[in-house]
C-alpha cells in the first residue's frame, strides 16, 4: 500500500482567513446601516427596523464566522468590532456637536442591546453544542 499524501493546509487557511475578513466587513457594513436607520420615523412614530436588522444580521454574521473558520472563538472578532463601533457612535460628537447615538434615543439603545444579545445568544448556543469538527 502506498501512504496517502498529507492534505495541503494552504487553501483551508486561506478560506478561513477570507471568511473572517468577509464577516468583519459585513459587521462594519451592517453596523453603519443600523446606525443610519435608528432615526427613521413615519410621522412621529419611530420605525424599529434597525432593531430587527441588528438581530438578524448579527446572528447571521456570527453563524457565518463560525462556519467558515470552523472554531467557536470566531464569533468574538465580529462581536468586538460591532461593539466598538457602537461605543464610538455613542461617545463621539460630530463636527456640529451631535452624538450619533444619544441617551434619549430609545430605538438606538434597544438596537445596541438586541444587537449584542444576538451575538451572545449565538455564542451561548455554540458553546452548548460542544466541540465539532468542521472540514473545509
WOZIKA-V321190 format. One line per field, one symbol per residue. burial: 1 if it has 9 or more other C-alpha atoms within 8 Angstrom, else 0. A space follows every 10 residues. Layout:
BEGIN
burial=???
END
This chain:
BEGIN
burial=0000000000 0000111011 0011011101 1011101101 0000011101 1111111110 1111111111 0101100110 1110110011 0010000011 1000001111 1101111110 0110011000 000000
END
